[in-house]
């Protein structure tokens, strides 16, 4: 189970205090990517595995269907 908590206020406040200004959109994007990037990768891998499994089930089902059809004599 993933528990991701993204708290930007302290980082934004520190950046403003240090630099006088801050690119909030860039900092937010970087922080969100760092926090959720690994989770997105896991989801992508899971989707790929599910698609592969679905393809195998469909191929197996089709093969089973065609193997059970009696050829007309």
MOTAMO-V749873 format. One record per run of one state. SS is the DSSP state (@ for helix, = for strand, . for the rest). FROM is the first residue (numbers start at 1). LEN is the number of residues. If there is no record, write none. Layout:
BEGIN
ss,from,len
SS,FROM,LEN
SS,FROM,LEN
END
This chain:
BEGIN
ss,from,len
.,1,8
@,9,11
.,20,4
@,24,45
.,69,5
END
